[in-house]
Amino acid sequence: MATDPIFQPLKFRNLTIKNRVLRSNISGRFDNYDGSGSQTRINWELKFARGAVGAVLSSFVSVAIRGRIMPNYATIDRDDRIPFWRELGRQVHELDCKYILQLSHAGRQRDMQGIEFAHVKGLSSTDQPEPLNGFECERMTLKQIKETVDAFAAGARRARQAGLDGVELHGANGYLITQFLSSAINDRKDKYGGALRNRARFVIEIVEAIRKEVGDDFHLQVKLSSTEFHNALSPREPPGNTLQDSIPIAQWLEEAGVDALHISSGSAFPHPKNPPGEFPVAEALETYDVMLSSGTNTLRNYLMLRSAPLAALYQKAWNQARGDVIEGINLPDARAIKQVVSIPVICTGGFQTASVIRRALKKGDCDAVSIARPLVANNDLVKMFAEGLDQAPRPCTYCNKCLVNALENPVGCYEQSRFDSREQMIDQILSVFQPAPFA
């Protein structure tokens, strides 16, 4: 381990983590409906801290109630949220692990509305609905943009007051910052639309506001979809931002005061490129119904999935758009961005093999990797690497059943072939509820 690049500390400008593996942003509906945190959320994050990752990236913590993807996700939209995040961070720190809070806003990409904004459209850079599910939205006014920039800055302040180790802006995978950055989504005619620098204005203003609010000595990173592949499932759609667009964006973010970049892909979530793997039609049918009232296309999609021939066509299109690479799918883009910035670059994309990660680090493709699903399958994967294993005995199958189950079931591994019995699988899924929130 003394010479293994996976286990070398990674030094950011204001933060050091003990190794080169971060738990990527993944979670479920573990919290209270109103956005207050729960013991279950703490239990979930501690699974990975015990598994020896260098840092945990929280999953989608909204800076405003109108910007959450669905109810039952913890938010950081007001000061009374601070004590919960402080306690979560304290417990993660006891396990020699850092905790980075992901500041997020869904924009138009809201899977389910809460009662606070029922029948109210999402906010976006555009007034055009999201193409797959038909999530409707309204074009943000300049006043709403300013309020949202301030909300991100206030979220960063609360994270710092909670004693957390840093924040990440979710600027990837189709959420609000992507909706401004994307040439395929942003159709504004004002100073926030048109030219690339104008489309990047929103996220740069957020970075500047955060730095003004918390200073220069608090860790701040940005997650970017370096290539959007917006037309992956519909050739009628424009392709969106390419790597050549993202390279100057990365440089502008570094100039604005960002400490690291986290490279992903795709202009929506889920997307064939993120998370790469199968589209589980049967499991999706069991959970997608909870979204039927969320968008104008959701009923159409549900009926399509119920038709075996149409579902097979969709699955084929998904696999063709995904391509052959799963593990390390974003490494070429991460390497290109790393060559033009001086700050660390983190790469996500199906990692679960020590030799693959080691090779990427040695080649200089990235400075660290982030992992989601394979760590859900094997919470102690990093410990396995430390013991000399190249891969877990029962690796993640990239089936994406965990993804579609998250709409209405606890997040966990739902691939029964990885367990000795269905009972063992269920025990693993429900383990997140222990310890219970009261004695």
Secondary structure, DSSP 8 states (H G I E B T S, - for coil): --S-GGGS-EE-SS-EESSSEEE-S---S-S-TTS---HHHHHHHHHHHHTT-SEEE---EESSGGG-SSSSS---SSGGGHHHHHHHHHHHHTTT-EEEEEEE--TT--SS--GGGTT--EEES-SS--TTT---EEE--HHHHHHHHHHHHHHHHHHHHTT-SEEEEEE-TTSHHHHHH-TTT----STTSSSHHHHTHHHHHHHHHHHHHH-SSSEEEEEEESS--TTSS-TTS-----HHHHHHHHHHHHHHT--EEEEE--SSSSBTBBTBS---HHHHHHHGGGGTTT-TTHHHHHHHHHSHHHHHHHHHHHHHHH-S--TTTTHHHHHHHHTT-SS-EEEESS---HHHHHHHHHHTS-SEEEESHHHHH-TTHHHHHHTT-SS-SS------HHHHHTTTS--S---GGGSSSHHHHHHHHHGGG-S-S--
